[in-house]
Amino acid sequence: KPLVNMDVALDVDTWTLAEPHKTFGNSRFYYQFRADYFDSDSVNRMTDLASLPLTTNLPVIGSSVSDLIADNTPLPVPADYRIHGVNVDAGIGYDVIKQAKGHVGIGLNTGVSTPYMKVRNMQSSANLFLNLLDTFDTEVVTYKAGISLQGSYQVTPWLEIGANASLNHQTGEMDNGWVGSGVHMDGSYRTLDIGVKLKPAPLLQQAHLKKAFVSVGYSRSRWDYDNAQINTPMGSVQVPGMFDADFEHDMTYVGLGYDF
């Protein structure tokens, strides 16, 4: 802000390995973990280069940003986008409610997130006009810590419903060759997962399927990064600006699992 604004939606392929709740023996204590890898193809989307409302003449250049882009606000610029990354959550907890058919637990959560975004500008005139690079990559590496809530209920011998959520504070750094590397960022990380487990063994009565299950559900993660002060190159001068990045990842999934 206020030079570049991006709001992009991409289809993302996601692979997840997860254990939402595994007790230590017969105790009420449990551990949980989740590892996601997500990746998207490069897709053409729109970027806005805006002149909001930089009207002060800049040194050396002698003109304002508004003058430089001829008061076109916003100026649509096509660009290719791709995003991929890794997200890992792990934690321990305690079942405050533990019954034969279900449980509710609360715990501590930690982990690391590394969303990575690659953008390629498609309009050479805008590149020359604003002295932007042909490509710029943004990599955010953050560490998080917070609380988690997890529960499940055995509706029938073959159907179990469950949900888990977490709220975390995160801190880390953004690396971007265009705005500078090592920009410190703070923010929040939230997750929600609601699903069902279908166990075919009671229906099929086959010994080798007794501990297998199919999972179906919905998962949502959101990274909110607070504003970070940056300096944006504009010709031979540095223009102060703000970097505010939010990533949302929604997934409707079908999975296979096995209880060891």
LINHU-V976588 format. One line per field, one symbol per residue. psi: psi as a letter, one per 40 degrees, with the letter a starting at -180 (. if undefined). A space follows every 10 residues. Layout:
psi: ???
//
This chain:
psi: iedhhhghhi hhhhhhhihd hhigbeieii iiihhhhiii ihhhaiihhi fhfgehhiid deiiddddff fhhihhhiih iihiahhhii iiahhdhhid eiihiiahii aihgihhhhh hehdddddde fiidihihhh hiiiiaiihi iihgdidehh iiiiiihiii iaihhhedei ifhhiiaihi ihhhiihhhe ddddfhdeed eiihihahih ihhhhihhhi hhhgbeihhi aihhhhhhhh hhihiiihh.
//
